[in-house]
């Protein structure tokens, strides 16, 4: 196999480092181990990432992009069989919780919390992806689907995300609840999370009929 170079090598290092960080945590992860696992030299590793903090920042950015790509937007949950905009919103919030309860997500969140004081800009970026971006997408969707004002839609988004993830996410972070071991599949959404609980919140927060 030809040697990886440039952007391909950088991407390979990030994917490798993601696994190492999740297995060992930030403190116990060394650049030596990452270079060895990535099958590259330390010189090449440092050429792309001059410090462990820079490497960690790159991994967090990668995880954020993967998470938001897998989550999508509420519109992605509207289908011919499920055309009700409220149902799409329920499934979107359920998918948000499902992804957060994945063991890989919980380990990443714990690591971000542990390093928040030392590298707050990295943790705040992950918070933006995990909570702020979904709330913005829910708000924009609510404005279009039910003709809400931006203020009304933001309030709906904040309440819905809070009710969707609590208390399950806290239980997952503290080890009270078993995490989802394998990467969550949309096909198992109803089995992984309580969609009825989320649906009850949606029904209380949005109008009965969508905007015309």
Beta strands, then each sheet from edge to edge (+ up, - down):
end
